[in-house]
Amino acid sequence: MNDGHHRQLGKRRKAEASPGGTATSAGPRHMRRKSRRKSVILISATAVAATVALAAAVAVTYVGATAVAANNNVHRSDVLGALKSMPQAVPKLSQDTNILVMGLDTRVDEKGKPLPPEMYDALHAGDENIGGYNSNVLMLIHIPADGSKATGISIPRDDYVQVDGIPGSGPFKAKIKEAYGYGFAAEKTSLINAGKPDDDTTYQAARDAGRKAEIATVTKFLGSVHIDHFIEVTMAAFYQTAQAIAPITVCVNRATQDTFSGADFKAGMQQIDAKQAMAFVRQRRDTSDPTYLFSDLDRERRQQAFITSVSHQLKDAGTFTDIGKMQGVLDAVSKNIVVDSELNLIQLAQQATSLTGGNISFSTLPITGFGTSPDGASINTVNVNQVQATVKELLTPVPPAPATTPTATPTATPTATPTTAAASPAAPAPEAPPASEAATQAPATPSAPASNVYADSTGALQGGAIPCVK
């Protein structure tokens, strides 16, 4: 284990802050020290926080498919309306749609209540006393108004950035995932100190403060990107979704095992159940081969691959036309997601149809390396200018150059076909699984085409087929 992500195992702290500090240079550190004295997140190597974004992405499709029924169950928040009224609000300059997916590491439901005991057993992540309110998964889904290819942008959770929007505090630096927890804790403490009861009204107000802080922080970090909608999920939603749609087809480049997450996958295509799906998106090491290293960036690639695989599989299987099955998914999952008050589920349904057809690609924002914060936490170091330039390129791609001559021959037409991951300048060169591992696959197991094989987290992962990943 030689990177910051591996050093971070067992060291993740709950992102709760006292709002009592002033907006001075000492304020944020005081908030963090006081928080650590109160509570420490006991997130082990088997933490499943990264799975929640997958539930959100899949839930987007489900919610859209039976929008009328979902409207009665999904919890809504007006936090975006509050953000739009602020002086520093980012105006909407196009008809494109940006949806921020936030996945929390909390082990409670959207009302702050414990999950059923059988859910904790399945999650293998402790009970309601474990975890906090970190946005351990952050993904921006950009849907162009003209119907062109959508883009999913994964934001590494440990990026060390300026945190904004914390009640009673000026800007300070922390991991980007921690903005939600700081906002939640500051608002809840402020309300309790003001004499408000510790009830659901106070709890929901604190959750809205967390959302507000996370969205404000992400918006600024990405380069003043306007957020049209958000979807927030708990980790329970992923497991419930996976239960409803299993078996799920995934593909890995080589055989790998991990006793911490329970991962045990052969090389190539395979079908997995809900518990195996949890392991697929949780794995961060290979205990059978210590030289086969994983990081959070690899796990984010697994998330992207899982979303792509599920969307492709459901469309091919005709699941979107199975109203009974779709309703069963919604009944379970909608209790563990929150959306903004203006999200039009009918419109989202229309957009989701094209996304499941492969009209989307996924990328991960760049980091410059791994480091340690002044408080001793393992972090991702970032170049903000590089990140914002990358976001701008992904959200406003340069259109293809027009033909330079009217005498182009028919043989030139293949260059206008959609770009695959292999053809993308930033994409990894496709490589097949090692022959020794490929030989262990059952003869009837299909293998991923070379253009759908991704060696690491770099480059764009293309939708429309089941990808093979690390």
C-alpha positions as CSV (number, residue, x, y, z in Angstrom):
1,M,0.0,0.0,0.0
2,N,1.9,3.0,-1.2
3,D,-0.6,5.8,-2.0
4,G,-2.7,8.2,0.0
5,H,-5.9,6.3,-0.5
6,H,-4.4,3.2,1.1
7,R,-2.9,5.1,3.9
8,Q,-6.3,6.5,4.6
9,L,-7.7,3.2,5.6
10,G,-9.1,3.3,9.1
11,K,-8.4,7.1,9.4
12,R,-11.6,8.6,8.1
13,R,-13.1,11.1,10.5
14,K,-16.7,12.2,10.9
15,A,-17.2,15.6,9.2
16,E,-19.1,17.3,11.9
17,A,-18.3,20.8,12.9
18,S,-19.2,23.2,15.7
19,P,-20.7,26.3,14.1
20,G,-19.7,28.5,17.0
21,G,-16.3,29.5,15.5
22,T,-15.9,32.9,13.8
23,A,-14.8,33.4,10.3
24,T,-11.1,33.7,11.2
25,S,-8.2,31.7,10.1
26,A,-8.3,29.7,13.3
27,G,-12.0,29.0,12.9
28,P,-12.0,25.9,10.7
29,R,-9.3,24.1,12.6
30,H,-11.0,24.8,15.8
31,M,-14.2,23.3,14.3
32,R,-12.4,20.2,13.2
33,R,-10.6,19.7,16.5
34,K,-13.8,20.0,18.5
35,S,-15.5,17.7,16.1
36,R,-12.9,15.0,16.5
37,R,-13.1,15.1,20.2
38,K,-16.9,14.4,19.9
39,S,-16.9,11.6,17.4
40,V,-14.7,9.7,15.0
41,I,-16.0,7.8,12.0
42,L,-15.2,4.1,12.4
43,I,-15.2,3.5,8.6
44,S,-13.1,0.4,8.0
45,A,-11.7,-0.9,4.8
46,T,-15.1,-2.4,4.1
47,A,-16.8,1.0,3.9
48,V,-19.6,0.9,1.3
49,A,-20.1,4.7,0.9
50,A,-19.0,4.7,-2.7
51,T,-22.0,2.6,-3.7
52,V,-24.6,5.2,-3.1
53,A,-23.9,7.1,-6.3
54,L,-24.7,4.0,-8.2
55,A,-28.1,3.9,-6.6
56,A,-28.7,7.5,-7.5
57,A,-27.8,7.0,-11.1
58,V,-30.0,3.9,-11.4
59,A,-32.8,5.5,-9.4
60,V,-32.8,8.4,-11.9
61,T,-33.8,6.0,-14.6
62,Y,-36.3,4.2,-12.4
63,V,-37.9,7.4,-11.1
64,G,-38.3,8.6,-14.6
65,A,-39.8,5.4,-15.8
66,T,-42.8,5.6,-13.4
67,A,-42.7,9.3,-12.6
68,V,-46.3,9.7,-11.5
69,A,-46.1,7.1,-8.8
70,A,-42.6,8.3,-7.6
71,N,-43.8,11.8,-7.1
72,N,-45.8,10.6,-4.1
73,N,-42.8,9.0,-2.3
74,V,-39.7,10.9,-3.1
75,H,-38.6,13.4,-0.4
76,R,-38.0,16.9,-1.9
77,S,-35.9,19.8,-0.8
78,D,-36.0,23.5,-1.8
79,V,-32.3,24.1,-1.1
80,L,-31.6,25.0,-4.7
81,G,-34.2,27.8,-4.5
82,A,-32.4,29.2,-1.5
83,L,-29.1,29.1,-3.3
84,K,-30.5,30.9,-6.3
85,S,-31.5,33.8,-4.2
86,M,-27.9,34.3,-2.9
87,P,-25.8,37.2,-4.3
88,Q,-23.1,34.7,-5.4
89,A,-25.6,32.5,-7.2
90,V,-24.5,31.1,-10.6
91,P,-26.9,32.0,-13.4
92,K,-28.2,29.5,-15.9
93,L,-26.7,30.4,-19.2
94,S,-27.9,27.5,-21.4
95,Q,-30.8,25.0,-21.8
96,D,-28.5,22.1,-20.8
97,T,-29.2,20.3,-17.6
98,N,-26.7,19.6,-14.8
99,I,-27.7,17.1,-12.1
100,L,-25.5,16.7,-9.1
101,V,-25.6,13.2,-7.5
102,M,-24.6,13.1,-3.8
103,G,-24.2,9.8,-2.0
104,L,-23.9,9.9,1.7
105,D,-22.0,7.5,4.0
106,T,-24.8,7.7,6.7
107,R,-26.2,4.4,8.0
108,V,-29.7,5.9,8.6
109,D,-32.6,6.7,6.4
110,E,-33.6,10.1,5.1
111,K,-35.5,10.8,8.4
112,G,-32.4,10.0,10.4
113,K,-33.9,6.7,11.6
114,P,-32.1,3.4,11.9
115,L,-32.4,0.9,9.0
116,P,-33.8,-2.6,9.5
117,P,-31.3,-5.0,11.1
118,E,-31.2,-7.2,8.0
119,M,-30.1,-4.2,6.0
120,Y,-27.1,-3.6,8.3
121,D,-26.2,-7.3,8.0
122,A,-26.2,-7.0,4.2
123,L,-24.2,-3.8,4.1
124,H,-21.4,-5.1,6.4
125,A,-20.8,-1.5,7.4
126,G,-21.8,-1.3,11.1
127,D,-25.1,0.2,12.4
128,E,-26.6,3.6,12.8
129,N,-23.8,4.7,15.2
130,I,-21.2,4.3,12.4
131,G,-20.7,6.8,9.6
132,G,-21.5,10.5,9.3
133,Y,-22.8,12.9,6.6
134,N,-19.9,12.9,4.2
135,S,-20.8,13.0,0.5
136,N,-18.5,10.1,-0.2
137,V,-19.7,10.0,-3.8
138,L,-20.1,13.1,-6.0
139,M,-21.0,12.9,-9.7
140,L,-22.2,15.6,-12.1
141,I,-24.5,14.4,-14.9
142,H,-24.6,16.8,-17.8
143,I,-27.4,16.4,-20.3
144,P,-27.2,18.6,-23.4
145,A,-30.4,20.2,-24.6
146,D,-29.7,19.3,-28.2
147,G,-29.8,15.6,-27.5
148,S,-26.1,15.1,-28.0
149,K,-24.0,12.8,-25.8
150,A,-24.4,13.3,-22.1
151,T,-21.4,13.3,-19.7
152,G,-21.0,11.9,-16.2
153,I,-18.2,13.5,-14.2
154,S,-16.9,11.8,-11.1
155,I,-15.4,14.1,-8.5
156,P,-12.9,12.3,-6.3
157,R,-14.2,12.5,-2.7
158,D,-10.8,13.3,-1.1
159,D,-10.0,16.3,-3.2
160,Y,-8.7,19.0,-0.9
161,V,-10.7,22.2,-1.8
162,Q,-12.1,25.4,-0.4
163,V,-15.3,24.7,1.4
164,D,-18.1,27.3,1.2
165,G,-21.6,27.8,2.5
166,I,-21.0,26.7,6.1
167,P,-23.3,28.7,8.5
168,G,-21.3,30.9,10.9
169,S,-18.0,30.3,9.1
170,G,-15.9,31.8,6.3
171,P,-14.3,29.6,3.6
172,F,-11.7,27.0,4.7
173,K,-10.1,24.0,3.2
174,A,-11.1,20.4,3.7
175,K,-11.9,17.3,1.6
176,I,-14.7,18.1,-0.8
177,K,-16.9,15.3,0.6
178,E,-16.8,16.9,4.1
179,A,-18.8,20.1,3.1
180,Y,-22.1,18.3,3.7
181,G,-21.1,17.2,7.2
182,Y,-19.8,20.6,8.2
183,G,-23.0,22.3,7.0
184,F,-25.2,19.7,8.7
185,A,-23.4,19.9,12.1
186,A,-23.2,23.7,12.1
187,E,-26.9,24.2,11.4
188,K,-28.1,21.6,13.8
189,T,-25.9,22.9,16.6
190,S,-27.1,26.5,15.9
191,L,-30.7,25.5,16.0
192,I,-30.4,23.5,19.2
193,N,-28.5,26.3,20.9
194,A,-31.3,28.7,19.8
195,G,-33.8,26.6,21.8
196,K,-35.2,24.5,18.9
197,P,-36.3,21.0,19.7
198,D,-34.2,18.1,18.5
199,D,-36.9,16.8,16.3
200,D,-37.5,16.0,12.6
201,T,-38.0,19.6,11.7
202,T,-34.5,20.5,13.1
203,Y,-33.0,17.4,11.5
204,Q,-34.3,18.2,8.0
205,A,-33.2,21.9,8.3
206,A,-29.7,20.6,9.2
207,R,-29.8,18.2,6.2
208,D,-30.7,21.1,3.9
209,A,-27.8,23.1,5.3
210,G,-25.5,20.2,4.5
211,R,-26.9,20.0,0.9
212,K,-26.5,23.8,0.5
213,A,-22.8,23.7,1.6
214,E,-22.0,20.7,-0.6
215,I,-23.6,22.2,-3.7
216,A,-22.0,25.6,-3.1
217,T,-18.6,23.9,-2.7
218,V,-18.9,21.8,-5.8
219,T,-20.2,24.7,-7.8
220,K,-17.2,26.8,-7.0
221,F,-14.7,24.0,-7.4
222,L,-15.9,23.1,-10.8
223,G,-15.6,26.6,-12.1
224,S,-19.0,28.2,-11.3
225,V,-21.0,25.4,-12.9
226,H,-24.8,26.0,-12.5
227,I,-26.5,23.1,-10.8
228,D,-30.1,22.6,-12.1
229,H,-31.1,19.6,-9.9
230,F,-29.7,17.3,-7.3
231,I,-30.3,13.7,-6.3
232,E,-29.2,12.5,-2.8
233,V,-29.2,8.9,-1.8
234,T,-28.1,6.8,1.2
235,M,-26.2,3.6,0.8
236,A,-29.3,1.6,1.6
237,A,-30.8,2.7,-1.7
238,F,-28.0,0.9,-3.7
239,Y,-28.6,-2.4,-2.0
240,Q,-32.3,-2.2,-2.5
241,T,-31.9,-1.3,-6.1
242,A,-29.4,-4.2,-6.7
243,Q,-31.8,-6.6,-5.0
244,A,-34.6,-5.6,-7.4
245,I,-32.6,-5.9,-10.6
246,A,-30.3,-8.8,-9.9
247,P,-28.7,-10.8,-11.5
248,I,-26.4,-8.0,-12.8
249,T,-23.8,-8.6,-15.5
250,V,-20.3,-7.0,-14.9
251,C,-16.9,-7.6,-16.3
252,V,-13.4,-7.4,-14.7
253,N,-10.0,-7.5,-16.5
254,R,-8.5,-10.1,-14.2
255,A,-9.5,-12.4,-11.4
256,T,-9.4,-10.7,-8.1
257,Q,-10.3,-11.4,-4.4
258,D,-10.7,-9.2,-1.4
259,T,-11.6,-10.6,2.0
260,F,-12.4,-7.2,3.4
261,S,-15.2,-6.4,0.9
262,G,-16.0,-10.0,0.0
263,A,-15.0,-9.5,-3.6
264,D,-14.3,-12.8,-5.4
265,F,-14.5,-12.3,-9.2
266,K,-13.2,-14.3,-12.1
267,A,-11.8,-12.6,-15.2
268,G,-14.3,-11.6,-17.8
269,M,-18.1,-11.4,-17.9
270,Q,-20.1,-12.7,-15.0
271,Q,-23.5,-12.3,-13.3
272,I,-23.7,-11.2,-9.7
273,D,-26.3,-10.8,-7.0
274,A,-26.9,-7.8,-4.7
275,K,-24.3,-8.7,-2.1
276,Q,-21.7,-9.3,-4.8
277,A,-22.7,-6.0,-6.4
278,M,-21.9,-4.3,-3.1
279,A,-18.4,-6.0,-3.2
280,F,-17.9,-5.0,-6.8
281,V,-18.2,-1.3,-6.0
282,R,-16.5,-1.4,-2.6
283,Q,-13.3,-3.2,-3.5
284,R,-10.2,-1.2,-2.8
285,R,-7.5,-3.9,-2.6
286,D,-6.7,-7.5,-3.7
287,T,-5.8,-9.6,-0.7
288,S,-4.8,-12.5,-2.9
289,D,-2.1,-10.4,-4.7
290,P,-0.8,-7.4,-2.7
291,T,0.9,-6.1,-5.8
292,Y,-2.4,-5.6,-7.6
293,L,-3.1,-2.1,-6.2
294,F,-6.4,-0.3,-6.1
295,S,-7.3,3.3,-5.1
296,D,-10.5,5.4,-4.8
297,L,-10.0,6.4,-8.4
298,D,-10.3,2.8,-9.5
299,R,-13.3,2.3,-7.3
300,E,-14.9,5.3,-9.1
301,R,-14.3,3.6,-12.4
302,R,-16.1,0.6,-11.0
303,Q,-19.0,2.9,-10.2
304,Q,-19.1,4.2,-13.7
305,A,-18.9,0.7,-15.1
306,F,-21.7,-0.5,-12.9
307,I,-24.0,2.3,-14.0
308,T,-23.2,1.6,-17.6
309,S,-23.7,-2.2,-17.2
310,V,-27.0,-1.9,-15.4
311,S,-28.4,0.7,-17.8
312,H,-27.4,-1.4,-20.8
313,Q,-28.7,-4.6,-19.3
314,L,-32.1,-3.2,-18.3
315,K,-32.7,-1.7,-21.7
316,D,-31.8,-5.0,-23.5
317,A,-34.0,-7.0,-21.1
318,G,-37.0,-4.7,-21.6
319,T,-37.1,-4.0,-17.9
320,F,-38.3,-0.4,-18.5
321,T,-41.5,-1.7,-19.9
322,D,-42.1,-4.0,-16.9
323,I,-44.2,-1.6,-14.8
324,G,-44.7,-4.1,-12.0
325,K,-40.9,-4.6,-11.5
326,M,-40.2,-0.9,-11.9
327,Q,-42.8,0.0,-9.3
328,G,-41.3,-2.6,-6.9
329,V,-37.9,-0.9,-7.2
330,L,-39.4,2.6,-6.7
331,D,-41.3,1.5,-3.6
332,A,-38.0,0.5,-1.9
333,V,-35.6,3.0,-3.3
334,S,-37.7,6.2,-3.2
335,K,-37.7,6.2,0.6
336,N,-33.9,6.6,0.6
337,I,-33.5,9.4,-2.0
338,V,-34.0,13.1,-1.9
339,V,-34.4,15.3,-5.0
340,D,-34.8,19.1,-5.4
341,S,-38.4,20.5,-5.5
342,E,-38.1,21.5,-9.1
343,L,-37.0,18.2,-10.7
344,N,-39.5,17.3,-13.4
345,L,-39.7,13.5,-13.3
346,I,-41.6,13.3,-16.6
347,Q,-38.9,15.2,-18.4
348,L,-36.3,13.1,-16.7
349,A,-38.0,10.0,-18.0
350,Q,-37.7,11.2,-21.6
351,Q,-34.0,12.0,-21.1
352,A,-33.3,8.7,-19.3
353,T,-34.4,6.7,-22.3
354,S,-31.7,8.0,-24.5
355,L,-29.0,7.7,-21.7
356,T,-29.8,4.0,-21.3
357,G,-29.2,3.6,-25.0
358,G,-25.5,4.5,-24.5
359,N,-25.7,8.2,-25.2
360,I,-23.4,9.0,-22.3
361,S,-19.7,8.8,-21.3
362,F,-18.1,9.0,-17.8
363,S,-14.9,10.7,-16.8
364,T,-13.0,11.3,-13.5
365,L,-11.6,14.7,-12.7
366,P,-7.8,14.8,-12.5
367,I,-5.7,15.0,-9.3
368,T,-2.0,15.9,-9.1
369,G,-1.2,13.4,-6.4
370,F,-1.7,12.2,-2.9
371,G,-0.8,14.2,0.2
372,T,-1.6,14.9,3.8
373,S,-3.6,17.9,5.2
374,P,-2.4,20.0,8.1
375,D,-4.6,17.9,10.3
376,G,-2.9,14.7,9.2
377,A,-5.7,13.4,6.9
378,S,-4.9,11.7,3.6
379,I,-6.0,13.9,0.7
380,N,-5.9,14.2,-3.0
381,T,-4.0,17.3,-4.1
382,V,-5.5,19.1,-7.1
383,N,-4.7,21.9,-9.5
384,V,-8.0,23.9,-9.5
385,N,-7.2,25.6,-12.9
386,Q,-6.6,22.1,-14.4
387,V,-9.8,20.8,-12.9
388,Q,-11.9,23.7,-14.2
389,A,-10.3,23.5,-17.6
390,T,-11.2,19.8,-17.7
391,V,-14.8,20.5,-16.7
392,K,-15.2,23.2,-19.3
393,E,-13.9,20.8,-22.0
394,L,-16.2,18.1,-20.9
395,L,-19.3,20.3,-20.7
396,T,-18.6,22.3,-23.9
397,P,-16.7,20.0,-26.2
398,V,-15.4,21.5,-29.4
399,P,-17.7,20.5,-32.3
400,P,-16.1,18.3,-35.1
401,A,-14.4,20.3,-37.8
402,P,-16.5,20.6,-41.0
403,A,-15.4,18.9,-44.2
404,T,-12.6,20.9,-45.8
405,T,-13.4,19.7,-49.3
406,P,-16.7,19.0,-51.2
407,T,-15.1,16.1,-53.0
408,A,-14.9,13.8,-49.9
409,T,-15.3,10.2,-50.9
410,P,-17.6,7.8,-49.2
411,T,-14.6,6.1,-47.6
412,A,-14.2,9.1,-45.3
413,T,-17.6,8.6,-43.6
414,P,-16.4,6.2,-40.9
415,T,-14.6,9.1,-39.2
416,A,-17.9,10.6,-38.3
417,T,-19.0,7.6,-36.2
418,P,-19.1,8.0,-32.4
419,T,-15.7,7.9,-30.7
420,T,-14.9,4.9,-28.6
421,A,-12.8,4.9,-25.5
422,A,-9.9,3.7,-27.5
423,A,-10.1,6.5,-29.9
424,S,-10.5,9.2,-27.3
425,P,-7.2,11.1,-26.8
426,A,-7.5,10.8,-23.0
427,A,-8.7,7.2,-23.0
428,P,-6.5,4.2,-22.0
429,A,-5.4,1.8,-24.7
430,P,-7.6,-1.3,-24.6
431,E,-5.9,-4.3,-23.2
432,A,-7.4,-7.8,-22.9
433,P,-7.2,-9.8,-19.6
434,P,-4.0,-11.9,-19.2
435,A,-4.2,-15.1,-21.2
436,S,-3.8,-17.2,-18.0
437,E,-6.8,-15.6,-16.4
438,A,-8.9,-15.5,-19.6
439,A,-8.4,-19.2,-19.8
440,T,-10.3,-19.7,-16.6
441,Q,-13.5,-18.3,-18.0
442,A,-16.3,-20.7,-18.8
443,P,-16.6,-21.2,-22.6
444,A,-20.1,-19.9,-22.6
445,T,-19.2,-16.6,-20.9
446,P,-19.0,-13.7,-23.4
447,S,-16.0,-11.4,-23.3
448,A,-16.0,-7.7,-23.6
449,P,-15.0,-6.2,-27.0
450,A,-11.5,-4.7,-26.9
451,S,-12.9,-1.2,-27.2
452,N,-14.8,-1.7,-24.0
453,V,-11.8,-2.7,-21.9
454,Y,-10.4,-0.1,-19.5
455,A,-7.0,-0.6,-17.7
456,D,-7.4,2.1,-15.2
457,S,-9.4,5.2,-14.2
458,T,-8.1,7.5,-17.0
459,G,-10.0,8.5,-20.1
460,A,-13.7,8.4,-20.8
461,L,-15.7,5.3,-20.2
462,Q,-18.3,5.0,-23.0
463,G,-21.9,3.9,-22.4
464,G,-23.9,1.5,-24.6
465,A,-22.2,-1.7,-23.7
466,I,-20.9,-3.7,-20.6
467,P,-17.3,-2.4,-20.0
468,C,-14.5,-4.5,-18.6
469,V,-12.6,-2.7,-15.8
470,K,-9.9,-3.2,-13.2
